[in-house]
Amino acid sequence: DVEAFTKVKTSFCAHKAATNENGIILYDAVYLSDNNVNGAELNAGTGSFKAGAAGTYKVTVALEMLSNSDQKHSVWVVVNGVKLEESKIHYDYNVYSYGKGTDNGSREL
């Protein structure tokens, strides 16, 4: 039924205040869960999204990276255990810079 299909929606938003950990980002909380797809979820404790149904999905990532001199940070979206290179957000704060550096980045896939 076309009408039922157009009413299917999955929309989640999660937040992490700060992290300096390697690995999957675990969220502080899921702030938006507007979903009517059985089995779909964004799990704050595991950092994983489960689609619940086949389809096309849009993922948006936005973040601020704060670094000391000579630090590098990289973040990717991972799908089924594979890093999506086109999602990579990288920040490299030069070794000759003084203090802390900040950069903002985002990706929409």
C-alpha positions in Angstrom: 0.0 0.0 0.0 1.6 3.3 -1.2 -0.1 5.4 1.5 1.2 3.2 4.3 4.7 3.2 2.8 4.8 7.1 2.8 4.0 7.2 6.5 7.0 5.0 7.5 9.6 7.0 9.3 12.7 6.6 11.4 14.3 9.7 12.9 16.8 9.6 15.8 19.1 12.2 17.4 21.8 11.4 20.0 24.4 13.5 21.8 27.9 13.0 23.3 29.2 15.9 25.3 32.9 14.9 25.1 35.1 11.9 24.4 38.7 11.2 23.9 38.2 7.4 23.5 39.2 5.2 20.5 36.4 3.1 19.1 32.7 3.4 18.8 31.2 6.7 20.2 28.8 5.9 23.0 26.1 8.6 23.4 25.1 10.4 26.6 21.5 10.3 25.6 19.1 9.9 22.6 17.2 13.1 22.5 14.8 12.3 19.6 13.2 9.0 18.8 10.5 9.5 16.2 10.0 6.1 14.8 7.3 3.7 13.6 9.5 1.0 12.1 9.5 -2.2 14.1 13.0 -3.1 15.3 14.5 0.3 14.4 16.6 1.9 17.2 19.5 4.1 18.1 21.1 2.6 21.2 23.0 5.2 23.2 24.8 2.5 25.3 26.3 0.7 22.2 26.5 3.7 19.8 24.7 1.6 17.1 21.8 2.2 14.9 19.6 -0.6 13.7 17.4 0.2 10.7 14.6 -2.3 11.3 13.7 -2.4 7.6 15.4 -2.4 4.2 15.4 1.0 2.6 17.5 4.2 1.9 18.6 6.1 5.0 20.2 9.5 5.5 22.8 9.8 8.3 24.0 13.2 9.5 27.1 13.6 11.8 28.1 17.0 13.2 30.9 17.5 15.8 33.4 19.9 17.3 37.0 18.6 17.7 39.2 20.2 20.3 42.9 19.4 20.2 46.2 20.2 21.9 49.3 20.8 19.9 50.3 17.8 17.7 47.0 15.9 18.2 45.0 14.3 15.4 41.4 13.1 15.5 39.4 11.1 13.0 35.8 10.0 13.0 34.0 7.7 10.5 30.5 6.3 10.1 30.7 2.5 10.2 28.2 0.3 8.4 28.2 -3.4 9.2 31.8 -3.2 10.6 33.2 -1.2 7.6 34.4 2.4 7.8 32.8 4.5 5.1 35.8 6.6 3.8 33.5 9.2 2.4 32.3 9.9 5.9 35.7 10.6 7.4 36.1 13.8 9.4 39.7 14.5 10.3 41.4 17.3 12.4 45.1 17.7 12.7 46.4 20.5 15.1 49.9 21.5 14.0 52.8 20.7 16.4 54.0 24.3 16.2 50.6 25.7 17.3 50.2 27.0 20.8 47.3 26.2 23.1 44.2 24.4 22.0 42.7 24.3 18.5 39.1 23.8 17.6 37.4 22.7 14.4 33.8 21.9 13.4 32.9 19.4 10.9 29.9 17.5 9.5 28.9 14.9 7.0 25.6 13.9 5.5 25.4 10.5 3.9 
